[in-house]
Amino acid sequence: MHAKGIFTALCCGALCCLPVLAQSAAPSASDKEFMKSVAETDMLEAHFGQMAQDQASRQDVKDYGQMLVTDHTANYNDLNTLATKAGIDIPKAINATDNKTIARFASLKGAAFDHRFLAEMIQGHEKAIAEFKREEAHGEDADVKTFATNTLPKLQEHLDKAKDLAKPAKKSK
């Protein structure tokens, strides 16, 4: 009877440890790819935000740029914390493709920059929202899915603001 009690206690203890072991598993390949993509996007959006502050003609577009710098830098830092916890390396610098995108905007100033920048922000945020919704619905790692869910409202805010700024100015009567 004593051996049976010890065996039962060991089995119960082992079963209690299973959820902990399951939680410590590394994120799936698709979750890792999502995190890599988010890191690249955050760095690009923050860079575009800085460009807007320097090159835009309208103060509201410059302010939007500052919001992008602040929010995407904070999001990158949150993602970096999550990646470190999961033992995953995320990009630390803007990639060559994104550098080519940035180069297309380097010579633009004033109203020309405003127009192209806002169009890029609308397109980029629509793509990001779709990616985050996909992760939210199909991601495998609970922490990564929570990150996606928590980030979506801010991305939607960015999209809505870019669309609002892109509307033609209404002339007063």
C-alpha positions in Angstrom: 0.0 0.0 0.0 2.8 2.4 0.8 4.5 1.8 -2.6 1.2 2.4 -4.3 0.8 5.8 -2.5 4.3 6.9 -3.5 3.6 5.8 -7.2 0.4 7.8 -7.2 2.1 10.9 -5.8 4.8 10.7 -8.4 2.3 10.4 -11.2 0.3 13.3 -9.9 3.4 15.4 -9.6 4.5 14.5 -13.2 1.1 15.4 -14.5 1.2 18.8 -12.8 4.5 19.5 -14.5 3.1 18.9 -18.0 1.5 22.4 -18.4 4.8 24.0 -17.4 6.7 21.9 -19.9 4.2 22.7 -22.7 4.5 26.4 -22.0 8.3 26.4 -22.2 8.3 25.0 -25.8 9.7 27.3 -28.4 7.3 29.1 -30.7 6.5 27.4 -34.0 8.2 28.3 -37.2 5.2 30.3 -38.3 5.2 32.2 -35.0 8.9 32.9 -35.4 8.4 34.1 -38.9 5.6 36.4 -37.7 7.9 37.8 -35.0 10.7 38.4 -37.6 8.3 40.2 -39.9 6.9 42.4 -37.0 10.5 43.4 -36.0 11.3 44.4 -39.6 8.0 46.3 -39.9 8.4 48.1 -36.6 11.9 49.3 -37.6 10.7 50.4 -41.0 7.6 52.3 -39.6 9.7 54.0 -37.0 12.2 55.1 -39.6 9.4 56.4 -41.9 8.0 58.3 -38.9 11.3 60.0 -38.4 11.5 60.8 -42.1 8.0 62.4 -41.9 9.1 64.6 -39.1 12.0 65.9 -41.2 10.4 65.9 -44.7 6.7 66.4 -44.4 5.1 69.8 -45.2 2.1 69.5 -42.9 2.3 69.6 -39.1 -0.4 67.0 -38.7 1.7 64.6 -40.9 4.8 65.4 -38.8 2.8 64.7 -35.7 1.7 61.4 -37.2 5.3 60.6 -37.9 6.1 61.2 -34.2 3.3 58.8 -33.2 4.8 56.1 -35.5 8.2 56.6 -34.0 6.9 56.3 -30.4 4.5 53.5 -31.0 6.6 51.3 -33.3 9.7 51.7 -31.1 7.6 50.6 -28.0 6.2 47.7 -30.0 9.6 46.6 -31.1 10.8 46.7 -27.5 7.9 44.6 -26.3 8.5 42.2 -29.2 12.2 42.0 -28.2 11.3 41.2 -24.6 9.0 38.4 -25.9 11.6 37.1 -28.3 14.3 37.1 -25.6 12.0 35.2 -23.2 11.3 32.6 -26.0 15.0 32.4 -26.9 14.5 33.7 -30.4 16.7 36.2 -32.3 14.8 39.0 -34.1 16.3 41.4 -36.6 18.2 44.3 -35.1 18.6 46.4 -38.3 16.5 47.3 -41.4 16.9 44.8 -44.2 18.1 45.5 -47.8 14.5 45.4 -49.2 13.3 47.9 -46.7 16.3 50.1 -47.3 15.3 50.2 -51.0 11.8 51.3 -50.0 13.3 54.0 -47.8 15.5 55.2 -50.6 12.5 55.9 -52.8 11.4 58.4 -50.2 14.7 60.1 -49.5 14.5 62.7 -52.2 10.8 63.6 -51.5 10.0 66.7 -49.6 6.9 68.7 -48.7 3.5 67.8 -50.3 5.0 65.2 -52.6 6.4 63.4 -49.5 3.1 63.8 -47.6 1.1 62.2 -50.4 3.5 59.2 -51.0 4.1 58.7 -47.3 0.4 58.5 -46.3 -0.3 56.1 -49.2 2.6 53.9 -48.0 1.3 54.0 -44.4 -2.2 53.0 -45.5 -0.9 50.1 -47.5 1.6 49.0 -44.9 -0.8 49.2 -42.0 -3.5 47.3 -44.0 -1.0 44.5 -44.7 0.2 44.5 -41.0 -3.3 44.3 -39.7 -4.1 41.3 -41.9 -0.8 39.6 -40.7 -1.7 40.3 -37.0 -5.2 39.0 -37.5 -3.8 35.8 -39.1 -1.5 35.3 -36.1 -4.3 36.0 -33.7 -6.4 33.4 -35.3 -3.9 30.8 -36.2 -0.8 31.3 -34.1 0.4 28.5 -31.9 2.2 30.2 -29.1 -0.1 31.8 -26.5 2.3 34.7 -25.7 2.8 35.5 -29.4 -1.0 35.4 -30.0 -1.6 37.7 -27.0 1.1 40.1 -28.4 -0.8 40.2 -31.7 -4.1 40.7 -30.1 -2.8 43.5 -27.9 -1.1 45.3 -30.8 -4.0 45.3 -33.3 -5.9 48.3 -31.8 -2.8 50.5 -32.1 -2.3 49.4 -35.8 -5.9 50.1 -36.5 -5.5 53.6 -35.0 -2.5 54.2 -37.2 -4.4 53.1 -40.3 -7.4 55.2 -39.4 -5.2 58.3 -38.8 -3.4 57.8 -42.1 -6.6 57.5 -44.0 -8.0 60.6 -42.3 -4.8 62.6 -43.1 -4.9 61.4 -46.7 -8.4 62.8 -47.3 -8.4 66.1 -49.3 -8.6 69.1 -47.1 -12.2 70.5 -46.9 -12.4 74.0 -48.0 -14.3 76.4 -45.7 -17.1 78.4 -47.1 
